Amino acid sequence: MSDSADIARDIRELVRRYFQEEPSPPFIEGETPIPLNVPSFGWEEVWEAMDSMLSRQVTMGDKVRRFEEMFADYVGVRHAVMVNSGSSANLLALSVLSNPLAPRPLRPGDEVITPAVTWATTVFPIINIGAVPVLVDVELDTFCLDLNEVERAITPRTRAIMPVHLLGNPCHMSRLMEIARRHDLLVIEDTCEAHGATIGDRKAGSFGDLATFSFFLTHHVSTVEGGMLVTDDDQLAELARALRAFGWVRDLADRDAIAARHAGIDPRFLFVNIGYNLKPTELQAAFGIHQMGRLEEFIEGRRANARHWTEALRPYRDWLWAHEEREGTRHVSFGYQVTVDPAAPFERSELVASLEEWGLETRPIMAGNIAEQPGLQRFPYRTVGDLPNARFIHSNAFFFGNHQGIGERERMAAQHYLLEFLDRYRGVASAASPNGGQEVRMRDGAL
């Protein structure tokens, strides 16, 4: 064995020992913070990335292709195209569908329906391609698209629907796909927070023309930064591979035939389309390869935490709502979301301040009602109605961390922090109070 191989073997063993022997400080309730997320990677991911660095094969290559194959197989689709972030995956998806080589491409001024409660980079790529986002209200019991409002939103200019499986809760995809078929609309699933969520026997992300995933540090699968576009459509997959990397021919299945048609151009530097530099690295894929083997364990841990907190909070169902797993679906609980009822004897801000003081980190529901964000006001968009549920969620809902780093002690501590606050209000009358004039379409979404 060569000296370099011996050194690599020693480094691998040292990395393994470092992670196994790294002291884990004890959790102390009331003192140790419970963050929104803790890194889910271990020595295997770190070593796999170091192996790429030691080999000097660090740009998009064999490990990226291996991770793409693993992820496509997991979701149950033919193609997966890795990129450098989930936001880039959304940009790539919209760019593919608006490219001249796409079947009936989206054109400037076309409308794309999407939920008013989502992350900014669901909506902004619609604007990036010159289309018009149409913001539709969501259900209070799922935070997903209200399909009745989707039906109201459709006009002759509507060309696509971009549902979001928000916080790991899968949308009503069977009915949504029926609406799309009836109106000849494209469907782009934003599945960035819903790895492994299911509707019936199918994974979220396997229904639409295209779907996107994020592998940011906080997500079910983490490559630190990274994302994936998936599809069953061979033509759209080829377009995605070209647009991901400058419009390059290099990653295309028929690159040799294309090169033969352009014999006067060096095939190593042949560009057949416009494009971006959204390429991932081998280091990111190195993490993903090992994360896939832990994904189901991560999901089941999150679901167990959510069930536990939901049961603990049932006595306060008149004050707090949460999302329970709908029959026939699997909710993968990206975070644990809580909505404060208007009749509760406290405000969301009071509960959030108390939890933060204990060290339980919280955050709003993504960007809240995106129609209230100032960045959107600079560009054309349309709303359907006055979005009462989105406005209500913006003001009354939040979530806290739910991840593989939450063990029994952290789970019980979070429960204690919640109940300690709620117990202050025992015996307080919970007569309904005005909700700022908001008309909220109540659903059976209480705990």
Secondary structure per residue as TSV (DSSP state, phi and psi in degrees):
chain	resnum	aa	ss	phi	psi
A	1	M	-	360.0	136.4
A	2	S	-	-70.4	162.3
A	3	D	H	-60.0	-41.6
A	4	S	H	-64.1	-37.7
A	5	A	H	-66.9	-39.1
A	6	D	H	-63.0	-41.9
A	7	I	H	-65.7	-42.9
A	8	A	H	-61.0	-41.5
A	9	R	H	-61.9	-41.5
A	10	D	H	-65.8	-40.2
A	11	I	H	-62.6	-42.5
A	12	R	H	-58.9	-45.3
A	13	E	H	-65.9	-38.1
A	14	L	H	-66.4	-39.7
A	15	V	H	-62.8	-44.8
A	16	R	H	-59.8	-45.4
A	17	R	H	-65.7	-38.8
A	18	Y	H	-58.9	-45.9
A	19	F	H	-72.2	-34.8
A	20	Q	H	-75.4	-29.3
A	21	E	H	-101.6	-4.2
A	22	E	S	-61.8	123.2
A	23	P	-	-65.1	137.0
A	24	S	-	-106.5	107.9
A	25	P	-	-62.0	144.0
A	26	P	-	-66.2	145.5
A	27	F	-	-79.7	129.0
A	28	I	-	-119.4	114.5
A	29	E	T	-58.9	134.0
A	30	G	T	85.7	-11.4
A	31	E	T	-120.3	-43.7
A	32	T	S	-81.8	123.6
A	33	P	-	-64.9	153.0
A	34	I	B	-115.1	96.8
A	35	P	-	-77.2	169.9
A	36	L	S	-59.9	-30.2
A	37	N	-	-161.1	155.5
A	38	V	-	-125.7	150.3
A	39	P	-	-55.8	137.9
A	40	S	-	-100.0	1.2
A	41	F	-	-91.6	156.8
A	42	G	-	-128.7	-156.8
A	43	W	H	-67.4	-32.2
A	44	E	H	-62.2	-44.5
A	45	E	H	-63.2	-44.7
A	46	V	H	-63.7	-43.9
A	47	W	H	-65.3	-41.1
A	48	E	H	-59.8	-40.2
A	49	A	H	-68.1	-40.6
A	50	M	H	-64.7	-36.7
A	51	D	H	-58.3	-40.7
A	52	S	H	-64.8	-41.8
A	53	M	H	-66.7	-39.9
A	54	L	H	-67.1	-33.9
A	55	S	H	-79.7	-12.0
A	56	R	T	66.8	15.5
A	57	Q	-	-98.5	85.5
A	58	V	-	-112.9	-20.2
A	59	T	B	-86.0	172.9
A	60	M	S	-50.5	122.1
A	61	G	S	-157.5	-138.1
A	62	D	H	-63.1	-38.5
A	63	K	H	-68.9	-36.2
A	64	V	H	-61.2	-46.9
A	65	R	H	-62.8	-38.9
A	66	R	H	-64.1	-43.8
A	67	F	H	-65.6	-39.4
A	68	E	H	-59.7	-43.3
A	69	E	H	-64.2	-43.1
A	70	M	H	-62.3	-42.4
A	71	F	H	-72.5	-40.6
A	72	A	H	-59.4	-42.4
A	73	D	H	-63.8	-39.3
A	74	Y	H	-65.5	-44.8
A	75	V	H	-74.4	-28.5
A	76	G	T	91.6	39.6
A	77	V	-	-128.0	169.3
A	78	R	S	-80.6	-33.4
A	79	H	E	-132.7	142.4
A	80	A	E	-135.4	132.4
A	81	V	E	-123.6	110.5
A	82	M	E	-80.5	143.1
A	83	V	E	-134.2	-175.5
A	84	N	S	-85.4	-6.7
A	85	S	-	-168.0	163.1
A	86	G	H	-65.0	-36.6
A	87	S	H	-62.3	-40.0
A	88	S	H	-65.4	-34.6
A	89	A	H	-61.8	-40.9
A	90	N	H	-65.6	-43.6
A	91	L	H	-60.8	-42.6
A	92	L	H	-64.4	-42.5
A	93	A	H	-60.0	-47.5
A	94	L	H	-67.5	-35.5
A	95	S	H	-67.9	-37.9
A	96	V	H	-61.1	-46.5
A	97	L	H	-73.7	-16.0
A	98	S	T	-103.2	3.1
A	99	N	S	-75.7	145.0
A	100	P	T	-57.4	-24.0
A	101	L	T	-84.8	-6.5
A	102	A	S	-75.4	148.3
A	103	P	S	-63.3	126.5
A	104	R	S	45.6	65.1
A	105	P	-	-64.0	150.7
A	106	L	-	-62.9	143.8
A	107	R	-	-125.8	159.1
A	108	P	T	-52.3	134.2
A	109	G	T	93.8	-17.2
A	110	D	-	-64.1	151.8
A	111	E	E	-103.6	140.4
A	112	V	E	-125.1	119.0
A	113	I	E	-81.0	133.8
A	114	T	E	-152.7	158.5
A	115	P	E	-71.5	149.7
A	116	A	S	-74.2	-21.2
A	117	V	B	-105.6	107.2
A	118	T	S	-168.0	-174.1
A	119	W	-	-90.3	154.9
A	120	A	H	-57.1	-38.4
A	121	T	H	-84.8	11.6
A	122	T	H	-80.8	-43.4
A	123	V	H	-84.3	-41.9
A	124	F	H	-62.9	-36.8
A	125	P	H	-62.7	-27.1
A	126	I	H	-61.8	-43.2
A	127	I	H	-67.4	-38.7
A	128	N	H	-55.8	-34.0
A	129	I	T	-92.1	5.5
A	130	G	T	86.4	4.1
A	131	A	-	-84.5	173.3
A	132	V	E	-114.1	117.7
A	133	P	E	-70.9	135.3
A	134	V	E	-113.2	110.2
A	135	L	E	-87.5	125.7
A	136	V	E	-117.8	147.2
A	137	D	-	-69.2	165.2
A	138	V	B	-117.6	165.6
A	139	E	-	-80.3	143.7
A	140	L	T	-73.8	-25.6
A	141	D	T	-90.5	-2.9
A	142	T	T	-134.3	-22.7
A	143	F	S	64.7	13.9
A	144	C	S	-102.2	168.4
A	145	L	B	-48.1	132.5
A	146	D	-	-81.3	109.7
A	147	L	H	-69.9	-23.2
A	148	N	H	-65.2	-38.0
A	149	E	H	-71.5	-32.1
A	150	V	H	-59.5	-45.6
A	151	E	H	-59.2	-40.6
A	152	R	H	-66.2	-29.1
A	153	A	H	-77.8	-20.1
A	154	I	-	-71.6	128.8
A	155	T	-	-130.5	175.6
A	156	P	T	-60.3	-18.1
A	157	R	T	-89.4	-7.5
A	158	T	E	-71.7	130.0
A	159	R	E	-123.8	-18.4
A	160	A	E	-156.5	159.5
A	161	I	E	-124.8	134.8
A	162	M	-	-122.3	84.2
A	163	P	-	-72.4	157.2
A	164	V	B	-126.8	123.0
A	165	H	-	-81.5	77.2
A	166	L	G	-69.1	131.9
A	167	L	G	55.8	28.6
A	168	G	G	88.0	3.0
A	169	N	-	-94.7	115.9
A	170	P	-	-71.6	142.1
A	171	C	-	-71.2	170.9
A	172	H	-	-80.9	77.0
A	173	M	H	-72.3	-32.0
A	174	S	H	-61.9	-48.5
A	175	R	H	-68.9	-38.5
A	176	L	H	-62.0	-41.8
A	177	M	H	-67.1	-32.2
A	178	E	H	-66.5	-40.4
A	179	I	H	-62.0	-45.3
A	180	A	H	-61.6	-42.6
A	181	R	H	-64.2	-42.1
A	182	R	H	-63.2	-34.1
A	183	H	H	-106.1	8.7
A	184	D	T	55.8	53.3
A	185	L	-	-111.3	144.9
A	186	L	E	-74.9	153.9
A	187	V	E	-129.4	124.6
A	188	I	E	-117.1	111.2
A	189	E	E	-84.7	120.4
A	190	D	E	-87.6	101.5
A	191	T	-	-110.2	23.5
A	192	C	T	-60.2	-26.1
A	193	E	T	-110.8	13.4
A	194	A	-	-133.1	39.3
A	195	H	T	-58.3	121.8
A	196	G	T	87.1	-3.3
A	197	A	-	-63.8	147.0
A	198	T	E	-132.0	151.5
A	199	I	E	-125.9	111.0
A	200	G	T	64.2	-130.4
A	201	D	T	-100.8	16.1
A	202	R	E	-118.0	147.1
A	203	K	E	-79.2	142.4
A	204	A	T	-56.9	137.4
A	205	G	T	101.7	-8.1
A	206	S	S	-105.3	4.8
A	207	F	S	-96.9	-43.9
A	208	G	S	-78.2	174.8
A	209	D	S	-62.5	-38.3
A	210	L	E	-140.7	156.6
A	211	A	E	-144.4	156.9
A	212	T	E	-129.4	151.4
A	213	F	E	-136.8	153.1
A	214	S	E	-115.7	143.2
A	215	F	-	-119.5	32.5
A	216	F	-	-62.2	167.1
A	217	L	T	-55.1	-31.3
A	218	T	T	-87.6	-2.7
A	219	H	S	-93.1	171.4
A	220	H	S	-59.4	-40.2
A	221	V	S	-112.9	129.2
A	222	S	-	-120.5	127.8
A	223	T	-	-114.2	24.1
A	224	V	S	73.7	-63.9
A	225	E	S	-128.4	142.7
A	226	G	-	160.2	164.5
A	227	G	E	-160.9	174.7
A	228	M	E	-147.7	138.5
A	229	L	E	-106.4	133.9
A	230	V	E	-127.5	152.3
A	231	T	E	-165.1	158.6
A	232	D	S	-97.8	-4.5
A	233	D	-	-92.0	116.6
A	234	D	H	-60.6	-42.2
A	235	Q	H	-66.5	-43.4
A	236	L	H	-67.0	-35.9
A	237	A	H	-63.5	-43.0
A	238	E	H	-63.9	-40.8
A	239	L	H	-61.2	-42.3
A	240	A	H	-61.8	-41.1
A	241	R	H	-66.0	-36.3
A	242	A	H	-71.1	-47.9
A	243	L	H	-68.9	-28.6
A	244	R	H	-58.9	-33.1
A	245	A	B	-132.1	73.3
A	246	F	T	67.1	5.3
A	247	G	T	79.4	18.7
A	248	W	B	-68.3	149.0
A	249	V	S	-83.0	-12.8
A	250	R	T	-55.5	-39.4
A	251	D	T	-96.7	8.0
A	252	L	-	-86.4	146.2
A	253	A	T	-64.8	-34.4
A	254	D	T	-104.5	33.1
A	255	R	H	-61.0	-34.7
A	256	D	H	-66.9	-40.7
A	257	A	H	-67.3	-38.4
A	258	I	H	-64.9	-43.4
A	259	A	H	-61.9	-37.0
A	260	A	H	-64.8	-31.4
A	261	R	H	-77.1	-13.7
A	262	H	T	-128.7	57.9
A	263	A	T	-63.3	-20.6
A	264	G	T	-81.9	-0.7
A	265	I	S	-114.5	134.3
A	266	D	-	-55.9	119.1
A	267	P	G	-62.8	-18.5
A	268	R	G	-72.7	-19.9
A	269	F	G	-133.6	54.4
A	270	L	-	-107.9	123.2
A	271	F	B	-115.9	121.7
A	272	V	-	-108.4	1.5
A	273	N	S	-161.7	172.9
A	274	I	-	-76.8	174.2
A	275	G	-	178.9	-174.4
A	276	Y	-	-125.4	177.5
A	277	N	B	-109.7	86.4
A	278	L	-	-110.7	16.0
A	279	K	-	-64.3	141.2
A	280	P	-	-84.7	175.1
A	281	T	B	-109.8	164.4
A	282	E	H	-63.2	-28.7
A	283	L	H	-66.0	-40.9
A	284	Q	H	-64.7	-46.8
A	285	A	H	-62.9	-33.2
A	286	A	H	-57.3	-40.3
A	287	F	H	-66.4	-46.5
A	288	G	H	-60.4	-38.9
A	289	I	H	-56.0	-41.3
A	290	H	H	-86.2	-27.4
A	291	Q	H	-64.9	-33.2
A	292	M	G	-58.8	-34.8
A	293	G	G	-70.2	-14.7
A	294	R	G	-107.2	-6.0
A	295	L	H	-56.9	-47.5
A	296	E	H	-63.8	-37.5
A	297	E	H	-63.0	-43.7
A	298	F	H	-61.3	-44.4
A	299	I	H	-62.2	-47.5
A	300	E	H	-65.7	-33.4
A	301	G	H	-63.8	-42.6
A	302	R	H	-64.4	-42.7
A	303	R	H	-65.0	-39.0
A	304	A	H	-64.6	-42.8
A	305	N	H	-59.0	-46.7
A	306	A	H	-61.9	-43.0
A	307	R	H	-61.7	-40.9
A	308	H	H	-62.3	-50.2
A	309	W	H	-65.1	-37.0
A	310	T	H	-63.2	-42.7
A	311	E	H	-65.4	-41.2
A	312	A	H	-63.5	-30.2
A	313	L	H	-94.4	-0.6
A	314	R	G	-55.9	-37.8
A	315	P	G	-60.6	-14.5
A	316	Y	G	-111.4	26.9
A	317	R	T	-64.0	-19.4
A	318	D	T	-76.0	-15.8
A	319	W	T	-107.5	-33.4
A	320	L	E	-126.0	142.2
A	321	W	E	-117.6	150.2
A	322	A	-	-142.8	172.1
A	323	H	-	-99.8	120.3
A	324	E	-	-98.7	156.8
A	325	E	-	-65.6	124.0
A	326	R	-	-75.3	147.7
A	327	E	T	-57.7	134.6
A	328	G	T	83.7	6.5
A	329	T	E	-130.5	165.8
A	330	R	E	-123.2	115.1
A	331	H	-	-89.7	121.2
A	332	V	-	-98.6	8.6
A	333	S	-	48.4	66.7
A	334	F	S	-55.2	-40.2
A	335	G	E	-145.2	172.3
A	336	Y	E	-101.2	110.0
A	337	Q	E	-93.3	143.4
A	338	V	E	-133.5	134.9
A	339	T	E	-118.8	128.7
A	340	V	E	-88.6	122.3
A	341	D	-	-65.9	144.1
A	342	P	T	-59.2	-23.9
A	343	A	T	-84.6	-6.1
A	344	A	S	-63.7	148.7
A	345	P	S	-82.1	20.9
A	346	F	S	-149.3	164.1
A	347	E	-	-98.5	159.6
A	348	R	H	-55.0	-42.7
A	349	S	H	-59.4	-34.1
A	350	E	H	-70.1	-44.0
A	351	L	H	-65.3	-45.1
A	352	V	H	-60.7	-44.4
A	353	A	H	-61.1	-39.2
A	354	S	H	-65.8	-44.9
A	355	L	H	-64.8	-41.5
A	356	E	H	-64.0	-36.5
A	357	E	H	-64.0	-34.7
A	358	W	H	-73.5	-17.8
A	359	G	T	102.5	9.8
A	360	L	B	-91.1	106.5
A	361	E	-	-70.9	137.9
A	362	T	E	-126.6	169.1
A	363	R	E	-157.3	158.9
A	364	P	-	-64.2	170.0
A	365	I	S	-76.4	92.6
A	366	M	T	52.6	-124.7
A	367	A	T	-91.1	12.2
A	368	G	S	66.2	-145.6
A	369	N	B	-76.9	105.2
A	370	I	G	-60.9	-23.1
A	371	A	G	-66.2	-17.5
A	372	E	G	-92.5	-3.5
A	373	Q	-	-80.0	131.5
A	374	P	G	-63.6	-29.4
A	375	G	G	-61.7	-29.6
A	376	L	G	-73.5	-24.2
A	377	Q	G	-68.3	-13.4
A	378	R	G	-82.3	-6.6
A	379	F	S	-134.0	158.2
A	380	P	-	-66.2	135.6
A	381	Y	-	-157.6	169.4
A	382	R	E	-136.9	145.2
A	383	T	E	-114.6	152.8
A	384	V	S	-106.2	108.7
A	385	G	T	72.4	-168.1
A	386	D	T	-100.3	14.5
A	387	L	-	54.9	54.0
A	388	P	H	-61.5	-39.1
A	389	N	H	-70.5	-39.0
A	390	A	H	-63.4	-41.3
A	391	R	H	-66.0	-37.4
A	392	F	H	-65.0	-46.0
A	393	I	H	-61.5	-41.1
A	394	H	H	-54.9	-37.2
A	395	S	H	-97.2	-23.8
A	396	N	H	-120.4	-6.7
A	397	A	E	-118.8	157.3
A	398	F	E	-159.0	174.6
A	399	F	E	-142.4	162.3
A	400	F	E	-127.2	171.1
A	401	G	E	-64.3	141.2
A	402	N	-	-143.7	106.3
A	403	H	S	-157.5	178.9
A	404	Q	T	-67.3	-14.9
A	405	G	T	-83.8	-1.3
A	406	I	-	-96.7	106.1
A	407	G	-	-96.3	-166.1
A	408	E	H	-60.0	-42.4
A	409	R	H	-65.9	-44.6
A	410	E	H	-65.6	-39.5
A	411	R	H	-63.5	-44.2
A	412	M	H	-69.5	-33.0
A	413	A	H	-66.1	-45.1
A	414	A	H	-59.4	-41.7
A	415	Q	H	-60.4	-44.9
A	416	H	H	-62.2	-41.6
A	417	Y	H	-63.2	-39.8
A	418	L	H	-66.6	-49.9
A	419	L	H	-69.0	-33.1
A	420	E	H	-60.6	-41.2
A	421	F	H	-68.8	-47.7
A	422	L	H	-64.7	-34.7
A	423	D	H	-65.8	-19.8
A	424	R	T	-63.5	-23.3
A	425	Y	T	-104.4	10.9
A	426	R	T	-58.2	133.7
A	427	G	T	85.4	-8.8
A	428	V	-	-78.1	132.2
A	429	A	-	-62.3	136.4
A	430	S	-	-110.0	41.8
A	431	A	-	-58.7	142.1
A	432	A	-	-61.3	138.2
A	433	S	-	-116.1	154.4
A	434	P	-	-57.6	148.1
A	435	N	-	-113.4	49.3
A	436	G	T	60.2	24.8
A	437	G	T	79.3	5.3
A	438	Q	-	-79.6	129.8
A	439	E	-	-92.9	109.3
A	440	V	-	-105.1	126.4
A	441	R	-	-80.6	92.4
A	442	M	-	-65.5	136.2
A	443	R	-	-119.1	172.0
A	444	D	S	-78.1	66.5
A	445	G	-	-111.1	9.7
A	446	A	B	-72.3	162.1
A	447	L	-	-61.3	360.0
